[in-house]
């Protein structure tokens, strides 16, 4: 299983220069990938801009959005931006997308929350058309650079609905679980694999998951505060998420085994504080 680490782009107070330092150090310590999570109705650094900066600061580590709330972005802009990050990174970028579940992310952009699934379907079709170099949306020219590999940016699809599985088998390189326990992954992996084969897709899908962490007593309070604020819209359930973050070496190792047993092939440990020591503490446990 490939082990990645998140970029703390949504953690309150993180500076842009810290994100670049984080990317450099994550690559130095040998993590396989670097991922962002995404919201618009919350003070955070833009995912694609952050990964573009990370691309310029690194040369080997893979880059992912895990996940991006695609329907809140104009489709042509998203196709162009994703292809640009793909080019800037030399083909190290994967675009993880889903519809999300927070209405405020849609309210601040004026996008109809109730149409988010249909919007994503339209976006995926348009983006792949654009990545092939075809004119889109009535234009006469291509709208962006050609992605490095196979004239497409690899897309990871998030979600557990039948619609999400359909998007995966039609457009995706794999499935990503943007949060949840190994038991949830274990229930989805067979479903994803069966749908993949039924659709006649070649090979095996990538299977990714995310787990929050903080290591060290000095990081615990900041970690809990951040997660409670980030998930405040869930009410009391936010405390369960804050309590569920992995906060010991044994818990981290246990998560690696449990997700691997569930069939996950790519696991991202998402940070809940911004100290560079978190990279070293995690690397010492899992690498």
C-alpha positions as CSV (number, residue, x, y, z in Angstrom):
1,X,0.0,0.0,0.0
2,X,1.2,3.5,-0.9
3,X,1.4,5.9,2.0
4,X,0.8,9.6,1.4
5,X,0.4,12.6,3.6
6,X,-2.0,15.5,3.4
7,X,-1.1,19.1,2.8
8,X,-2.5,21.3,5.7
9,X,-4.2,23.8,3.3
10,X,-7.4,24.0,5.3
11,X,-5.9,24.2,8.8
12,X,-6.6,27.8,10.1
13,X,-3.6,30.1,10.2
14,X,-1.3,28.1,7.9
15,X,0.8,30.3,5.7
16,X,1.5,29.8,2.1
17,X,5.2,29.4,2.7
18,X,4.5,26.6,5.2
19,X,2.6,24.7,2.5
20,X,5.7,24.9,0.3
21,X,8.0,23.8,3.1
22,X,5.6,21.0,3.9
23,X,5.7,19.7,0.4
24,X,9.4,19.8,0.2
25,X,9.8,18.0,3.5
26,X,7.2,15.4,2.7
27,X,9.1,14.5,-0.4
28,X,12.4,14.4,1.5
29,X,11.0,11.9,4.0
30,X,9.8,9.6,1.2
31,X,6.0,9.9,1.2
32,X,4.4,8.6,-2.0
33,X,1.9,11.4,-2.4
34,X,0.7,14.7,-1.1
35,X,-3.0,15.5,-1.0
36,X,-5.4,18.4,-0.3
37,X,-8.9,18.5,1.0
38,X,-11.3,21.2,-0.3
39,X,-13.9,23.6,0.9
40,X,-15.0,27.0,-0.2
41,X,-17.2,28.1,2.7
42,X,-14.2,27.9,5.1
43,X,-11.0,29.9,5.4
44,X,-8.5,27.7,3.5
45,X,-5.9,27.8,0.7
46,X,-7.1,26.8,-2.7
47,X,-6.4,23.2,-3.5
48,X,-5.2,23.5,-7.1
49,X,-3.1,26.6,-6.4
50,X,-1.5,24.9,-3.4
51,X,-0.7,21.8,-5.5
52,X,0.7,24.0,-8.3
53,X,3.1,25.5,-5.7
54,X,3.9,22.0,-4.4
55,X,4.6,20.9,-8.0
56,X,7.3,23.6,-8.4
57,X,8.9,22.8,-5.1
58,X,9.1,19.0,-5.6
59,X,10.2,16.5,-8.3
60,X,9.0,13.0,-7.4
61,X,6.1,13.0,-4.9
62,X,2.6,12.5,-6.5
63,X,-0.1,15.2,-6.0
64,X,-3.8,14.7,-5.5
65,X,-7.0,16.5,-4.6
66,X,-8.7,14.3,-2.1
67,X,-11.2,15.5,-2.7
68,X,-12.1,18.6,-4.7
69,X,-15.7,19.8,-4.7
70,X,-15.9,20.0,-8.4
71,X,-19.4,21.3,-9.0
72,X,-18.6,24.7,-7.3
73,X,-16.0,25.4,-10.1
74,X,-16.8,26.3,-13.7
75,X,-16.1,23.2,-15.7
76,X,-13.9,24.9,-18.4
77,X,-11.8,26.6,-15.7
78,X,-11.4,23.3,-13.8
79,X,-10.4,21.4,-16.9
80,X,-7.8,24.0,-17.7
81,X,-6.4,24.3,-14.2
82,X,-6.2,20.5,-13.7
83,X,-4.3,20.1,-16.9
84,X,-2.0,22.9,-16.0
85,X,-1.1,21.3,-12.6
86,X,-0.6,18.0,-14.4
87,X,1.8,19.7,-16.8
88,X,3.6,21.7,-14.0
89,X,4.1,18.5,-12.1
90,X,5.3,16.5,-15.1
91,X,2.3,14.2,-14.9
92,X,2.3,13.6,-11.1
93,X,-1.2,14.9,-10.5
94,X,-4.5,13.1,-10.0
95,X,-7.9,15.0,-9.7
96,X,-10.0,13.5,-6.9
97,X,-13.6,14.8,-7.2
98,X,-16.9,14.5,-5.4
99,X,-20.1,16.5,-4.8
100,X,-19.7,17.1,-1.0
101,X,-22.4,17.5,1.6
102,X,-22.1,21.1,2.9
103,X,-24.7,23.5,1.5
104,X,-22.5,26.6,2.5
105,X,-19.9,25.6,-0.1
106,X,-22.5,26.0,-2.8
107,X,-24.2,29.1,-1.3
108,X,-21.0,31.1,-1.4
109,X,-20.5,30.3,-5.1
110,X,-24.2,30.7,-6.2
111,X,-24.3,27.1,-7.4
112,X,-27.5,25.1,-7.0
113,X,-26.8,22.5,-4.2
114,X,-29.6,20.3,-5.4
115,X,-28.1,19.9,-8.9
116,X,-24.6,19.1,-7.8
117,X,-24.7,15.5,-9.1
118,X,-25.9,16.5,-12.5
119,X,-23.3,19.3,-12.6
120,X,-20.5,16.8,-11.9
121,X,-21.7,14.5,-14.6
122,X,-21.6,17.3,-17.1
123,X,-18.2,18.5,-15.9
124,X,-16.6,15.1,-16.2
125,X,-17.8,14.8,-19.8
126,X,-16.6,18.3,-20.7
127,X,-13.2,17.9,-18.9
128,X,-12.3,14.8,-20.8
129,X,-13.3,16.4,-24.0
130,X,-11.1,19.4,-23.2
131,X,-8.2,17.2,-22.2
132,X,-8.4,15.4,-25.6
133,X,-7.8,18.8,-27.2
134,X,-11.3,19.2,-28.5
135,X,-13.1,22.6,-28.5
136,X,-15.7,22.8,-25.8
137,X,-18.8,24.8,-24.9
138,X,-19.1,26.4,-28.3
139,X,-15.5,27.5,-28.6
140,X,-13.3,27.2,-31.6
141,X,-10.0,26.3,-29.9
142,X,-8.7,23.9,-27.1
143,X,-9.0,25.6,-23.7
144,X,-5.9,24.4,-22.0
145,X,-2.7,22.3,-22.2
146,X,-2.7,18.6,-23.1
147,X,-2.2,16.4,-20.0
148,X,1.1,14.5,-19.9
149,X,-0.3,10.9,-19.9
150,X,-2.8,9.6,-22.4
151,X,-4.4,13.0,-23.0
152,X,-6.3,12.9,-19.7
153,X,-5.8,13.8,-16.1
154,X,-6.4,10.7,-13.9
155,X,-9.6,11.2,-12.0
156,X,-10.4,9.6,-8.6
157,X,-14.1,9.6,-7.8
158,X,-15.4,10.0,-4.3
159,X,-18.8,8.9,-2.9
160,X,-20.7,5.8,-2.1
161,X,-23.9,6.2,-4.2
162,X,-24.7,4.3,-7.3
163,X,-24.2,7.6,-9.2
164,X,-20.6,7.8,-7.8
165,X,-19.9,4.3,-8.9
166,X,-21.2,5.0,-12.4
167,X,-19.0,8.1,-12.6
168,X,-16.0,5.9,-11.5
169,X,-16.6,3.2,-14.1
170,X,-17.2,5.8,-16.9
171,X,-14.5,8.3,-16.2
172,X,-12.4,7.3,-13.2
173,X,-9.0,5.8,-12.6
174,X,-10.1,4.8,-9.2
175,X,-12.3,5.4,-6.1
176,X,-11.4,7.5,-3.1
177,X,-13.0,7.6,0.3
178,X,-12.5,11.1,1.6
179,X,-13.1,10.0,5.2
180,X,-14.4,7.1,7.2
181,X,-13.3,4.0,9.0
182,X,-11.7,0.9,7.4
183,X,-15.0,-0.9,7.9
184,X,-16.6,1.5,5.4
185,X,-13.8,0.9,2.9
186,X,-14.2,-2.9,3.3
187,X,-17.8,-2.6,2.4
188,X,-17.1,-0.5,-0.7
189,X,-14.1,-2.1,-2.2
190,X,-15.9,-5.3,-3.5
191,X,-18.7,-3.1,-4.9
192,X,-16.2,-0.9,-6.7
193,X,-14.3,-3.9,-8.1
194,X,-17.5,-5.7,-9.3
195,X,-18.7,-2.5,-11.0
196,X,-15.3,-2.0,-12.6
197,X,-15.3,-5.5,-14.1
198,X,-18.9,-5.3,-15.2
199,X,-18.2,-2.1,-17.1
200,X,-15.4,-3.9,-18.9
201,X,-12.6,-1.7,-17.5
202,X,-9.1,-3.1,-17.9
203,X,-6.8,-3.8,-15.0
204,X,-7.7,-2.8,-11.4
205,X,-9.0,0.5,-10.0
206,X,-6.9,2.6,-7.7
207,X,-8.5,2.5,-4.2
208,X,-7.7,5.4,-1.9
209,X,-8.7,6.5,1.6
210,X,-7.9,9.3,4.1
211,X,-7.4,9.2,7.9
212,X,-6.8,12.2,10.1
213,X,-3.8,12.2,12.5
214,X,-1.8,14.2,14.9
215,X,1.2,12.8,16.8
216,X,2.6,14.1,20.1
217,X,0.8,15.5,23.2
218,X,1.8,19.0,22.1
219,X,-0.3,18.7,19.0
220,X,-3.5,17.2,20.5
221,X,-5.4,20.3,21.6
222,X,-4.8,22.1,18.3
223,X,-5.9,19.0,16.4
224,X,-9.1,18.7,18.3
225,X,-10.0,22.4,18.0
226,X,-9.4,22.3,14.2
227,X,-11.5,19.2,13.6
228,X,-14.4,20.5,15.8
229,X,-14.4,23.8,13.9
230,X,-14.1,22.2,10.5
231,X,-17.0,19.8,11.1
232,X,-19.1,22.1,13.2
233,X,-21.9,21.9,10.7
234,X,-22.4,18.2,11.8
235,X,-23.3,19.3,15.4
236,X,-22.3,16.8,18.1
237,X,-20.9,14.4,15.5
238,X,-18.0,16.8,15.1
239,X,-16.7,15.6,18.5
240,X,-16.7,12.0,17.3
241,X,-14.6,13.0,14.3
242,X,-12.2,15.0,16.5
243,X,-12.0,12.0,18.9
244,X,-11.4,9.6,16.0
245,X,-8.2,11.1,14.7
246,X,-5.2,8.8,15.0
247,X,-3.0,10.1,17.9
248,X,-0.5,7.4,18.7
249,X,2.0,5.3,16.8
250,X,0.0,2.1,17.5
251,X,-3.2,3.7,16.2
252,X,-1.4,4.8,13.0
253,X,0.1,1.3,12.5
254,X,-3.3,-0.3,13.2
255,X,-4.9,2.0,10.6
256,X,-2.4,1.0,7.9
257,X,-3.1,-2.7,8.5
258,X,-6.9,-2.3,8.7
259,X,-7.1,-0.2,5.5
260,X,-4.7,-2.6,3.7
261,X,-6.8,-5.6,4.8
262,X,-9.9,-3.7,3.5
263,X,-8.3,-3.6,0.0
264,X,-7.2,0.0,0.0
265,X,-4.1,0.6,-2.1
266,X,-3.4,4.3,-1.3
267,X,-3.7,5.7,2.2
268,X,-3.3,9.4,3.0
269,X,-2.7,10.6,6.5
270,X,-4.2,14.0,6.7
271,X,-2.6,16.5,9.2
272,X,-4.6,18.4,11.7
273,X,-1.8,20.8,12.8
274,X,0.8,22.6,10.8
275,X,4.1,21.8,12.5
276,X,6.7,20.2,10.2
277,X,7.5,17.9,13.1
278,X,4.2,16.0,12.2
279,X,5.8,14.9,8.9
280,X,8.8,13.5,10.7
281,X,6.7,11.8,13.5
282,X,4.5,10.1,10.9
283,X,7.4,9.1,8.7
284,X,9.2,7.5,11.6
285,X,6.1,5.3,12.2
286,X,5.0,4.3,8.6
287,X,8.0,4.6,6.3
